[in-house]
Amino acid sequence: MTFTALSHGLLTAVTAVLALCALACLLRAIIGPSVADRLVAVNMTGTQVICLICLVAARSGEHGFADVAVIYAMLSFLAVVVLTRILTGKGKKK
């Protein structure tokens, strides 16, 4: 077995496990007992999707996916900051 075949198999396994974890976090975001739990679950799901995009980029050899992952990370960060400000009440004007 060559190193390339082994690495592709490992990347496929890691991608499957990460996708299952992202689905579990998405389920927690839907069920979550509190707003804080939902916010953390959405943030974790976003991070796992970024990792999935990077794994797909490594597996396929398309380096353009890495650019998509960076842009998605910036948008995810801004979304979490805005949602946190709204949920804590600091986003309201006086």
ABEGO torsion letter per residue (X at the ends): XBAAAAAAAAAAAAAAAAAAAAAAAAAAAAABABAAAAAAAAAAAAAAAAAAAAAAAAAAGBAAAAAAAAAAAAAAAAAAAAAAAAAAGAABBX
